[in-house]
Amino acid sequence: MEIALMDVPFLSLKDVNARYAEELKAAAARVIDSGWYVLGEELAAFEREFANYCGVRHAVGVGNGLDALSLILRGYKELGAIEEGDEVIVPGNTFIASFLAITENRLVPVPVEPDPATFNMDPAGVEAAIGPRTRAIMAVHLYGQLADMPALAALARRHNLLLIEDAAQAHGAASAGNKAGAFGEAAAFSFFPTKNLGALGDGGAVVTRNDVLAERIAALRNYGSAVKYHHLFQGLNSRLDEIQAAMLRVKLKYLDEDIARRRQVAQRYRDGIRHPHIQLPAVAREEQHAWHLFVVRCSRRDALQQHLQAHGIQSQVHYPVPPHKQPAYAGLQDAHLPLTERLHDEVLSLPIGPTLSDDAVDRVIAACQAFECPP
Ligand SMILES: *Cc1c(COP(=O)(O)O)cnc(C)c1O
């Protein structure tokens, strides 16, 4: 008799957090017993530890990744570096949050096409998109792989632009000892539970070397106030809770180990999947990829996804519709981004995570190899 195999989950958050359950519970108990739940010692400690991990001077914990991105732009507006109506160059193929942060600040997103191999921002395309109102480049380290930061930094210097990183998918990706978050003027991280460093709820952080920007964002996230009931700016309420900061302090200790395991999984896929119709992800340099997602490309993506599902393997699409084709951005529908649009029809994310077993990876590989691509 055949033994029914368990499905291979795309990512089991339960398994991810079960590894540290005792430490997480102890940290939660510490916060519960402290009687202090917002803007306290856990957050201050996490901010120090995360800034140190990224190799920058400041980390400011906020409510989520979108707010982190948005607060960077808001901070620059308040400091006079950007004005309403200015343009920010952004990858056409990114999560909608990158666009929302721009438009929320009444700035104009200028989407550009990706490099066809890495799916990350193509510096030549960025340069061609620079105009008189361009003030910033928002680089996204898509799927966990660093964008070409040396080339983008050179462009930003030459044209006097701000370079901002959307590092929501790239905690721990590194190049020549520099980590994601340390390349631009400022970077945004998300600690959404599925990210490489995930809280047990929402969370985010801005990291920056810029003292003035860090101070402004720290005030903006807390009603525009540095001293209670004295409001210097029209801020908002977007803080990283003590409980989440305590969870993240536990998980940050294991982030590098988790990324090492993600790399092993990715390597196993890259060695094992040899299929004429499944294109493996291109890797610029190994250490530059934190493998948040393992994304293959297939002209019959939907058929491949159904085939994997029939073999009990979950997969996801990041993302099915690009921001400029979303109803929310009706004004951008005319943008001409053929490669971006094609990628959204062809990309498929295979299961990856720090708790995925070698057996599960082998089952995914075998199922991919057995895919009979329809004409
Ligand atoms: C997850 C993500 C965000 C937003 O983070 P949230 O914490 O969910 O608000 C922004 N940009 C990218 C590229 C992301 O993947």
The ligand as an SDF file (V2000), in Angstrom:
LIG
                    3D

 15 15  0  0  0  0  0  0  0  0999 V2000
    6.7540   42.8650    2.3380 C   0  0  0  0  0  0  0  0  0  0  0  0
    7.2220   43.9800    1.4800 C   0  0  0  0  0  0  0  0  0  0  0  0
    6.9550   45.3240    1.7810 C   0  0  0  0  0  0  0  0  0  0  0  0
    5.9910   45.7660    2.8480 C   0  0  0  0  0  0  0  0  0  0  0  0
    6.1740   45.2670    4.1010 O   0  0  0  0  0  0  0  0  0  0  0  0
    4.9220   45.1660    5.1270 P   0  0  0  0  0  0  0  0  0  0  0  0
    5.5710   44.9550    6.4340 O   0  0  0  0  0  0  0  0  0  0  0  0
    4.0840   44.0380    4.6800 O   0  0  0  0  0  0  0  0  0  0  0  0
    4.2030   46.4860    5.0640 O   0  0  0  0  0  0  0  0  0  0  0  0
    7.5250   46.3020    1.0050 C   0  0  0  0  0  0  0  0  0  0  0  0
    8.2930   45.9950   -0.0530 N   0  0  0  0  0  0  0  0  0  0  0  0
    8.5540   44.7230   -0.3990 C   0  0  0  0  0  0  0  0  0  0  0  0
    9.4430   44.4630   -1.5730 C   0  0  0  0  0  0  0  0  0  0  0  0
    8.0190   43.6720    0.3400 C   0  0  0  0  0  0  0  0  0  0  0  0
    8.2660   42.4070   -0.0160 O   0  0  0  0  0  0  0  0  0  0  0  0
  1  2  1  0
  2  3  1  0
  2 14  2  0
  3  4  1  0
  3 10  2  0
  4  5  1  0
  5  6  1  0
  6  7  2  0
  6  8  1  0
  6  9  1  0
 10 11  1  0
 11 12  2  0
 12 13  1  0
 12 14  1  0
 14 15  1  0
M  END
$$$$
